[in-house]
Amino acid sequence: MKTNRKFAISAVAAAVLLTLGGCEGMTRGENTAVGAGTGAVAGAVLTGSPIGVIGGAVVGGVIGNEAGVRR
């Protein structure tokens, strides 16, 4: 069971990095939406609970929003 959980965490981390890496030409709102969607999926995979989905969406949205900031 530990092996499956480690694989799931690694797969989600890779998906998040690839998704955010593809956001270069997107607007800030699009980055937020993609981050929230990715976070929701990650929360569902990692926790399997509705609270995890909501928490993942919030955290992913914040990360996506910040990824859209150009300095």
C-alpha positions in Angstrom: 0.0 0.0 0.0 2.9 2.4 0.7 4.3 1.8 -2.7 0.9 2.8 -4.3 0.7 5.9 -2.2 4.3 7.0 -3.1 3.6 6.4 -6.8 0.4 8.4 -6.6 2.2 11.3 -4.9 5.0 11.2 -7.4 2.5 11.1 -10.3 0.5 14.0 -9.0 3.6 16.0 -8.4 4.8 15.4 -11.9 1.4 16.3 -13.3 1.3 19.6 -11.3 4.8 20.5 -12.5 4.0 19.7 -16.2 0.7 21.6 -16.0 2.1 24.7 -14.5 5.1 24.6 -16.9 2.7 24.7 -19.8 1.0 27.9 -18.5 3.6 30.3 -19.9 1.4 32.0 -22.4 -1.8 31.9 -20.3 -3.4 34.8 -18.5 -3.5 35.0 -14.8 -7.2 33.9 -14.6 -6.4 30.8 -16.8 -3.4 30.0 -14.6 -5.7 30.2 -11.5 -8.3 27.9 -13.1 -5.7 25.3 -14.2 -4.0 25.4 -10.8 -7.4 24.9 -9.0 -8.3 22.0 -11.3 -5.0 20.3 -10.8 -5.1 20.9 -7.1 -8.6 19.4 -6.8 -7.4 16.3 -8.6 -4.3 16.1 -6.5 -6.4 16.5 -3.3 -8.8 13.7 -4.5 -5.9 11.3 -5.2 -4.0 12.0 -2.0 -6.8 12.2 0.5 -9.9 10.6 -1.1 -12.1 13.0 0.8 -14.2 16.0 -0.2 -12.2 18.2 2.2 -9.0 17.2 0.4 -10.5 18.1 -2.9 -11.6 21.5 -1.7 -8.2 22.1 0.0 -6.3 21.0 -3.1 -8.4 23.3 -5.3 -7.7 26.3 -3.0 -4.0 25.6 -2.7 -3.7 24.9 -6.5 -5.6 28.1 -7.3 -3.3 30.2 -5.2 -0.2 28.6 -6.8 -1.6 29.0 -10.3 -2.5 32.6 -9.5 1.0 33.3 -8.3 2.5 31.5 -11.3 0.8 34.1 -13.5 2.6 37.0 -11.9 5.4 38.4 -14.0 8.0 40.5 -12.3 
